[in-house]
Amino acid sequence: MNRKLQLSKYIISDLISAIVGWIAFFIHWKLSLGAIPDAGALMHLPDRQFYNGLVLAPFFWPLIHYITGYYNDVFRKSRLFEFGQTFGNVLVGTLALYFLLGINKTEVLYHLGTFSLFFSMFLFQFVITYVPRLIITTITTHKVHNGIIGFNTLLIGSNSKALEAWKELVEQKKSSGNKFIGFVSVNHNSQNVLGDYLLHLGNVEDIHQIIKDRNVEEVIIAIENVEHDMINLIINKLINANVVIKAIPSMYDILTGRVRMSSILGTPLISVSHNLMPAWQENMKTFMDYLVASLALIITLPLNLFLIAGIKLSSKGPVFYSHERIGRYGKPFSIYKFRSMYVDAEKGGPELSSKNDDRITPFGRFMRKSRLDEIPNFFNVLKGEMSLVGPRPERKYFIDQITQNAPHYLHLLKVKPGITSWGQVKYGYAENVDQMVQRLKYDLIYLDNMSLYVDFKIIIYTILTIIKRTGI
């Protein structure tokens, strides 16, 4: 199962469809006008709109599909949902191209009418885009249903409910693609009745390592009612894992409407989603991260040269400071900053800074007032390790202390850490672990309200903090 190959099929299909769709529409357009005698005369027609569209379409259409999240999961596509998504994308894209290429301003309006021209452009692009997609998706779906393509699946649970769930999933007439590699028991006193059918890989405490070692792609939670007090522990263990999480519903879940049907023939499951934003907003957020970070590093170049000189002249040591932080899904990365402290400031061990911290250099204090020391964070954004807005990344040393009192801190690891955050805007820098726990609630609220609008507001408040120089 090659995800890159499957993704390339869709992208290449969309690139070809973009070009063919534009050429087909243009031929139809000019033939309707009588501007060309036949399709073969098109290449001899020096029409700037044709060549503009030919250059723009292969970039424009894949970008639209990327932004709306079409390329996110290339093996778990619903053909009905794909129809609706393609219809919506092409409708919006056609409207944009219609005005970008100036088609609405041409003499053709007097011959064909605005609506008929727009409709023909939409129809050509939709049919030529959707038909190849339908073929690719149908072939893939057929392979999933027949067990040719499968997803390494781990079952959490070991008693009768887990056994019942496993039997129902493997006995389906059409496979859901679950390739069970084993199960983990919820506690050490479990009966492990599933052990006669599946490999016992360990307990919940070992789940993160099991997922990593076994390349698990999907986790299904099937625990007994008496084990439901373990659900928070299980979810916290799965937060750092980039896997699809599903759960076997109880009758209470069904009666309260929590179960959403996604497959007529498949086993009903509750999906526990990592997605905190709609796909199009998440992709736009990523696009804006790269765009703003690139522009920021270019625009601040003169300022950076001044800061580099100030650091070198004010104290001995390197210009940049780097140390390990914990990023999305618990993955460690090196964060970059301008050095604002004296060399060997942490020779006694990790320590949070404070307002009157004598480890901070005079020039470092100047930088911190306007958060200029964090400009190199933009390099982390370009590397895909950070975002413009998100919970501030912490060191494992402090995370271990925070989670002793507030285990729900691990929920922050579901998203990329940010250069600025709601917690930082509302609370400021924390000087000790207790303050970090207090700031945590603001970051958790951010997770529940993530949107481009909220990000924009946080960026505005951060800019005001920089202008007013109210940082620490």
C-alpha positions as CSV (number, residue, x, y, z in Angstrom):
1,M,0.0,0.0,0.0
2,N,1.8,3.0,-1.3
3,R,0.2,6.3,-0.2
4,K,2.5,8.5,-2.3
5,L,1.7,6.5,-5.4
6,Q,-2.0,6.7,-4.7
7,L,-1.8,10.5,-4.1
8,S,0.1,11.0,-7.3
9,K,-2.7,9.2,-9.2
10,Y,-5.2,11.8,-8.0
11,I,-2.9,14.8,-8.5
12,I,-1.8,13.7,-12.1
13,S,-5.4,13.0,-12.9
14,D,-6.4,16.5,-11.7
15,L,-3.5,18.2,-13.6
16,I,-4.5,16.5,-16.9
17,S,-8.2,17.2,-16.2
18,A,-7.4,20.9,-15.6
19,I,-5.7,21.2,-19.0
20,V,-8.1,19.1,-21.0
21,G,-11.1,20.8,-19.4
22,W,-9.9,24.2,-20.3
23,I,-9.0,23.2,-23.9
24,A,-12.4,21.5,-24.3
25,F,-14.3,24.6,-23.0
26,F,-12.3,26.9,-25.2
27,I,-12.9,24.9,-28.3
28,H,-16.6,24.9,-27.5
29,W,-16.5,28.6,-26.9
30,K,-14.8,29.6,-30.1
31,L,-16.8,27.1,-32.2
32,S,-20.0,28.6,-30.8
33,L,-18.8,32.0,-31.9
34,G,-17.7,30.9,-35.3
35,A,-14.2,32.2,-34.5
36,I,-12.6,29.0,-35.7
37,P,-13.7,26.6,-38.4
38,D,-12.8,23.5,-36.5
39,A,-10.9,22.3,-33.4
40,G,-7.7,21.8,-35.3
41,A,-7.5,25.6,-36.0
42,L,-7.2,26.4,-32.3
43,M,-3.4,26.3,-32.1
44,H,-3.2,28.8,-35.0
45,L,-5.4,31.2,-33.1
46,P,-3.2,33.8,-31.3
47,D,-5.6,34.2,-28.3
48,R,-4.1,35.4,-25.1
49,Q,-7.0,34.1,-23.0
50,F,-6.4,30.6,-24.2
51,Y,-2.7,30.6,-23.2
52,N,-3.4,32.4,-19.9
53,G,-5.9,29.7,-19.1
54,L,-3.5,26.9,-20.2
55,V,-0.9,28.2,-17.8
56,L,-3.3,29.0,-14.9
57,A,-5.5,25.9,-14.8
58,P,-2.9,23.3,-13.9
59,F,-1.9,25.3,-10.8
60,F,-5.4,26.6,-9.9
61,W,-7.4,23.4,-9.8
62,P,-5.0,21.3,-7.7
63,L,-4.7,24.2,-5.3
64,I,-8.5,24.4,-4.9
65,H,-8.7,20.6,-4.3
66,Y,-5.8,20.8,-1.8
67,I,-7.3,23.7,0.2
68,T,-10.6,21.8,0.6
69,G,-8.8,18.7,1.9
70,Y,-9.5,16.4,-1.1
71,Y,-6.0,14.9,-1.0
72,N,-6.0,14.3,2.8
73,D,-7.0,10.6,2.9
74,V,-6.5,8.9,-0.4
75,F,-7.5,5.4,0.6
76,R,-10.7,6.1,2.6
77,K,-12.8,7.9,0.1
78,S,-16.6,7.7,-0.3
79,R,-17.7,8.0,-3.9
80,L,-20.9,9.8,-3.0
81,F,-19.0,12.3,-0.8
82,E,-16.4,12.6,-3.6
83,F,-19.1,13.6,-6.0
84,G,-20.4,16.3,-3.8
85,Q,-16.9,17.6,-3.0
86,T,-15.9,17.7,-6.6
87,F,-19.2,19.4,-7.6
88,G,-18.7,22.1,-5.0
89,N,-15.0,22.7,-5.7
90,V,-15.6,22.9,-9.5
91,L,-18.5,25.3,-9.0
92,V,-16.5,27.7,-6.8
93,G,-13.4,27.3,-9.0
94,T,-15.3,28.0,-12.2
95,L,-16.8,31.1,-10.7
96,A,-13.3,32.3,-9.8
97,L,-11.7,31.5,-13.2
98,Y,-14.7,33.0,-15.0
99,F,-13.7,36.4,-13.6
100,L,-9.9,35.9,-13.3
101,L,-9.6,35.2,-17.0
102,G,-12.0,38.0,-18.0
103,I,-14.4,35.6,-19.7
104,N,-17.4,37.7,-18.4
105,K,-16.1,40.8,-20.2
106,T,-15.8,39.3,-23.7
107,E,-18.0,39.8,-26.7
108,V,-19.3,36.2,-26.3
109,L,-21.8,37.4,-23.8
110,Y,-23.8,39.0,-26.6
111,H,-24.0,35.7,-28.4
112,L,-24.3,33.0,-25.7
113,G,-25.5,34.8,-22.6
114,T,-23.7,34.9,-19.2
115,F,-25.4,31.8,-17.7
116,S,-25.0,29.4,-20.6
117,L,-21.3,30.2,-20.9
118,F,-20.7,29.8,-17.2
119,F,-22.7,26.5,-17.2
120,S,-20.8,25.0,-20.2
121,M,-17.4,25.9,-18.5
122,F,-18.6,24.3,-15.3
123,L,-19.9,21.2,-17.0
124,F,-16.8,20.5,-19.1
125,Q,-14.5,20.8,-16.0
126,F,-16.7,18.8,-13.7
127,V,-17.2,15.8,-16.0
128,I,-13.6,15.7,-17.1
129,T,-12.4,16.0,-13.4
130,Y,-14.9,13.6,-11.8
131,V,-14.9,10.6,-14.3
132,P,-11.1,9.8,-13.8
133,R,-11.5,10.3,-10.0
134,L,-14.5,7.9,-10.0
135,I,-12.5,5.3,-11.8
136,I,-9.5,5.6,-9.4
137,T,-11.7,5.6,-6.3
138,T,-13.9,2.7,-7.5
139,I,-10.8,0.5,-8.1
140,T,-9.4,1.5,-4.7
141,T,-12.7,0.8,-2.9
142,H,-12.9,-2.6,-4.6
143,K,-9.5,-3.5,-3.3
144,V,-10.3,-2.4,0.2
145,H,-13.6,-4.4,0.2
146,N,-11.8,-7.5,-1.0
147,G,-8.9,-7.2,1.5
148,I,-6.3,-6.4,-1.0
149,I,-5.7,-3.0,0.6
150,G,-5.7,-3.0,4.4
151,F,-4.9,-0.7,7.4
152,N,-2.9,-2.1,10.3
153,T,-5.5,-2.0,13.1
154,L,-5.1,-2.4,16.9
155,L,-8.0,-3.4,19.0
156,I,-8.2,-2.0,22.6
157,G,-10.1,-4.4,24.8
158,S,-9.9,-8.1,25.5
159,N,-13.2,-9.3,26.9
160,S,-16.5,-10.3,25.3
161,K,-17.3,-6.9,23.8
162,A,-13.9,-6.8,22.0
163,L,-14.4,-10.4,20.8
164,E,-17.9,-9.5,19.5
165,A,-16.6,-6.4,17.7
166,W,-13.7,-8.3,16.1
167,K,-16.0,-11.1,14.8
168,E,-18.4,-8.6,13.4
169,L,-15.7,-6.6,11.6
170,V,-13.9,-9.7,10.1
171,E,-17.1,-11.4,9.1
172,Q,-18.5,-8.4,7.1
173,K,-19.3,-9.3,3.5
174,K,-17.3,-6.3,2.4
175,S,-14.2,-5.6,4.4
176,S,-13.7,-2.1,6.0
177,G,-10.0,-2.5,5.3
178,N,-9.1,-3.4,9.0
179,K,-6.1,-5.6,9.1
180,F,-5.9,-6.7,12.8
181,I,-2.4,-7.1,14.0
182,G,-3.4,-7.8,17.7
183,F,-5.0,-6.3,20.8
184,V,-4.1,-4.7,24.0
185,S,-5.9,-5.3,27.3
186,V,-7.2,-2.4,29.4
187,N,-5.9,-3.6,32.7
188,H,-3.9,-6.4,34.1
189,N,-6.9,-8.2,35.4
190,S,-8.6,-8.6,32.0
191,Q,-9.8,-12.1,31.0
192,N,-8.2,-11.8,27.5
193,V,-10.9,-14.0,25.9
194,L,-9.7,-12.5,22.6
195,G,-6.3,-14.1,23.1
196,D,-7.5,-17.3,21.3
197,Y,-8.0,-15.3,18.1
198,L,-5.6,-12.4,18.1
199,L,-2.1,-11.7,19.3
200,H,-1.9,-10.1,22.8
201,L,0.6,-7.2,22.4
202,G,0.5,-5.7,25.9
203,N,-1.5,-3.3,28.0
204,V,-2.7,0.3,27.6
205,E,0.4,1.6,29.2
206,D,2.4,0.2,26.2
207,I,0.1,1.4,23.5
208,H,2.2,4.3,22.2
209,Q,5.3,2.1,21.6
210,I,3.1,-0.6,20.1
211,I,1.7,1.8,17.6
212,K,5.2,3.0,16.7
213,D,6.7,-0.5,16.4
214,R,3.8,-2.1,14.5
215,N,3.0,0.9,12.1
216,V,-0.6,1.0,13.4
217,E,-2.9,3.2,11.3
218,E,-6.2,2.6,13.0
219,V,-7.2,1.9,16.6
220,I,-10.6,0.6,17.6
221,I,-11.7,0.9,21.2
222,A,-14.0,-2.0,22.4
223,I,-14.1,-1.9,26.2
224,E,-16.6,-3.2,28.7
225,N,-19.0,-0.9,30.5
226,V,-17.2,-1.5,33.7
227,E,-13.9,-0.4,32.1
228,H,-15.3,3.0,31.0
229,D,-13.4,4.8,33.9
230,M,-10.3,4.0,31.8
231,I,-11.5,5.9,28.7
232,N,-9.7,9.2,29.7
233,L,-6.4,7.3,30.1
234,I,-6.9,5.6,26.8
235,I,-7.6,8.8,24.9
236,N,-4.7,10.6,26.6
237,K,-2.4,7.7,25.5
238,L,-3.6,8.0,21.9
239,I,-3.3,11.8,21.7
240,N,0.3,11.7,20.5
241,A,-0.4,9.0,17.9
242,N,-1.3,10.0,14.4
243,V,-3.9,7.3,13.9
244,V,-7.5,7.0,13.1
245,I,-9.4,6.4,16.3
246,K,-12.8,4.6,16.4
247,A,-14.9,3.2,19.2
248,I,-17.7,0.6,19.5
249,P,-20.8,2.5,20.6
250,S,-22.9,1.6,23.6
251,M,-26.7,1.8,23.6
252,Y,-26.4,5.1,25.4
253,D,-24.3,6.5,22.5
254,I,-26.9,5.2,20.0
255,L,-29.9,6.7,21.9
256,T,-28.2,10.1,22.4
257,G,-27.4,10.4,18.7
258,R,-23.6,10.2,18.9
259,V,-23.4,7.4,16.2
260,R,-23.2,8.8,12.7
261,M,-23.6,6.3,9.9
262,S,-20.8,6.5,7.3
263,S,-21.3,3.0,5.6
264,I,-24.5,1.1,4.9
265,L,-22.8,-2.3,5.2
266,G,-20.1,-1.6,7.7
267,T,-20.1,-1.9,11.5
268,P,-21.4,1.3,13.2
269,L,-18.5,3.0,14.9
270,I,-17.9,6.4,16.7
271,S,-15.0,8.3,15.1
272,V,-12.8,10.2,17.4
273,S,-11.4,12.9,15.2
274,H,-8.0,14.7,15.4
275,N,-9.4,17.4,13.1
276,L,-10.1,20.5,15.1
277,M,-10.8,22.7,12.1
278,P,-12.5,22.1,8.7
279,A,-10.1,20.7,6.2
280,W,-10.1,23.9,4.0
281,Q,-9.3,26.1,7.1
282,E,-6.6,23.8,8.2
283,N,-4.9,23.8,4.8
284,M,-5.4,27.6,4.5
285,K,-3.7,27.9,7.9
286,T,-0.8,25.9,6.7
287,F,-0.6,27.9,3.5
288,M,-0.7,31.2,5.5
289,D,2.0,29.8,7.9
290,Y,4.5,29.3,5.0
291,L,3.6,32.5,3.2
292,V,3.8,34.8,6.3
293,A,6.9,33.1,7.6
294,S,8.7,33.6,4.3
295,L,7.6,37.2,4.1
296,A,8.5,37.9,7.7
297,L,12.1,36.6,7.3
298,I,12.5,38.8,4.2
299,I,11.0,41.9,5.7
300,T,12.9,41.6,9.0
301,L,16.3,41.1,7.4
302,P,17.5,44.6,8.2
303,L,16.2,44.3,11.8
304,N,17.8,40.8,12.1
305,L,21.2,42.3,11.1
306,F,20.8,44.9,13.9
307,L,19.8,42.3,16.4
308,I,22.7,40.1,15.5
309,A,25.1,43.0,15.9
310,G,23.5,43.9,19.3
311,I,23.8,40.4,20.6
312,K,27.4,40.0,19.6
313,L,28.4,43.4,21.0
314,S,26.4,43.1,24.3
315,S,27.7,39.7,25.5
316,K,29.9,36.8,24.6
317,G,28.4,33.7,23.0
318,P,26.6,32.6,19.9
319,V,23.9,34.7,18.2
320,F,21.3,31.9,18.1
321,Y,20.1,29.7,20.8
322,S,18.5,26.3,20.2
323,H,17.1,23.6,22.5
324,E,14.7,20.7,22.3
325,R,10.9,21.3,22.5
326,I,8.0,18.9,22.1
327,G,5.9,19.4,19.0
328,R,2.8,17.8,17.5
329,Y,2.1,14.2,18.4
330,G,4.9,14.4,21.0
331,K,7.6,14.6,18.4
332,P,10.7,16.5,19.6
333,F,12.2,19.3,17.5
334,S,14.9,22.0,18.0
335,I,13.4,25.5,18.4
336,Y,15.5,28.5,17.2
337,K,15.7,31.9,19.0
338,F,18.0,34.8,19.2
339,R,20.1,34.3,22.4
340,S,18.8,36.6,25.1
341,M,20.6,35.1,28.1
342,Y,24.2,34.8,29.2
343,V,26.0,31.6,28.1
344,D,25.6,28.7,30.5
345,A,22.4,30.3,32.0
346,E,21.0,26.8,32.6
347,K,24.1,25.1,33.8
348,G,22.1,24.2,37.0
349,G,19.4,22.6,35.0
350,P,16.2,23.7,33.1
351,E,14.6,26.8,34.6
352,L,11.8,29.2,33.5
353,S,12.6,32.8,33.2
354,S,11.0,35.6,35.3
355,K,10.6,39.3,35.0
356,N,13.7,40.1,37.1
357,D,15.8,37.2,35.8
358,D,19.5,38.2,36.1
359,R,20.4,35.6,33.5
360,I,18.9,37.8,30.8
361,T,21.3,40.2,29.2
362,P,20.5,43.9,28.9
363,F,20.1,43.6,25.1
364,G,18.1,40.3,25.7
365,R,15.7,42.2,27.9
366,F,15.2,44.7,25.1
367,M,14.4,41.9,22.6
368,R,12.1,40.1,25.0
369,K,10.0,43.3,25.6
370,S,9.0,43.2,21.9
371,R,9.4,39.4,21.5
372,L,12.1,40.0,18.9
373,D,14.1,37.1,20.2
374,E,11.5,34.8,18.7
375,I,11.9,35.9,15.1
376,P,14.0,32.8,14.3
377,N,10.9,30.8,15.2
378,F,9.8,31.5,11.6
379,F,12.5,29.0,10.4
380,N,10.6,26.4,12.5
381,V,7.4,27.4,10.7
382,L,9.1,26.9,7.3
383,K,10.3,23.5,8.5
384,G,6.7,22.5,9.3
385,E,7.5,22.1,13.0
386,M,5.5,25.1,14.2
387,S,2.6,27.3,13.2
388,L,2.0,31.1,13.5
389,V,-0.7,30.5,16.1
390,G,-0.8,27.5,18.5
391,P,0.0,26.5,22.1
392,R,3.6,27.5,22.9
393,P,5.9,24.5,22.8
394,E,7.5,23.3,26.1
395,R,10.4,21.2,27.1
396,K,9.8,17.6,28.1
397,Y,11.2,18.4,31.5
398,F,8.3,20.8,32.2
399,I,5.7,18.7,30.4
400,D,6.4,15.8,32.7
401,Q,5.7,18.1,35.7
402,I,2.6,19.7,34.2
403,T,1.0,16.3,33.4
404,Q,1.3,15.1,37.0
405,N,-1.3,17.8,38.0
406,A,-3.0,18.3,34.6
407,P,-2.8,15.2,32.4
408,H,-5.2,17.0,29.9
409,Y,-2.1,19.1,28.9
410,L,-1.4,16.3,26.4
411,H,-4.4,17.4,24.3
412,L,-2.3,20.4,23.2
413,L,-0.1,18.0,21.4
414,K,-2.9,17.4,18.9
415,V,-1.8,20.6,17.0
416,K,1.4,22.2,15.9
417,P,2.9,24.6,18.6
418,G,2.8,28.2,17.7
419,I,4.9,31.4,17.8
420,T,2.1,33.0,19.6
421,S,-0.9,31.6,21.4
422,W,-4.2,32.5,23.1
423,G,-2.6,31.4,26.4
424,Q,0.3,33.8,25.9
425,V,-1.9,36.7,24.8
426,K,-4.3,36.2,27.7
427,Y,-1.8,35.2,30.4
428,G,1.7,36.0,29.2
429,Y,4.8,34.1,30.0
430,A,4.7,31.6,32.9
431,E,7.4,31.8,35.5
432,N,6.7,28.4,37.2
433,V,4.8,25.2,36.6
434,D,1.8,26.3,38.5
435,Q,1.4,29.3,36.2
436,M,1.9,27.0,33.2
437,V,-1.1,25.0,34.5
438,Q,-3.2,28.2,34.9
439,R,-2.3,29.3,31.4
440,L,-3.3,25.8,30.1
441,K,-7.0,26.5,30.2
442,Y,-6.7,29.3,27.7
443,D,-4.9,27.0,25.2
444,L,-7.5,24.3,25.7
445,I,-10.2,26.9,25.0
446,Y,-8.3,27.8,21.8
447,L,-8.4,24.1,20.7
448,D,-12.2,24.1,21.2
449,N,-12.5,27.3,19.1
450,M,-9.9,26.9,16.5
451,S,-10.6,28.9,13.3
452,L,-8.9,31.3,10.9
453,Y,-10.9,34.1,12.5
454,V,-9.6,33.3,16.0
455,D,-6.0,33.0,14.7
456,F,-6.3,36.4,13.1
457,K,-7.5,38.0,16.4
458,I,-4.6,36.4,18.3
459,I,-2.1,37.7,15.7
460,I,-3.6,41.2,16.0
461,Y,-3.3,41.1,19.8
462,T,0.3,39.8,19.5
463,I,1.2,42.7,17.1
464,L,-0.2,45.2,19.7
465,T,1.9,43.5,22.4
466,I,5.0,44.0,20.2
467,I,4.2,47.6,19.5
468,K,3.4,48.4,23.2
469,R,6.5,46.4,24.3
470,T,4.6,44.7,27.1
471,G,6.3,41.3,26.7
472,I,8.5,39.9,29.4
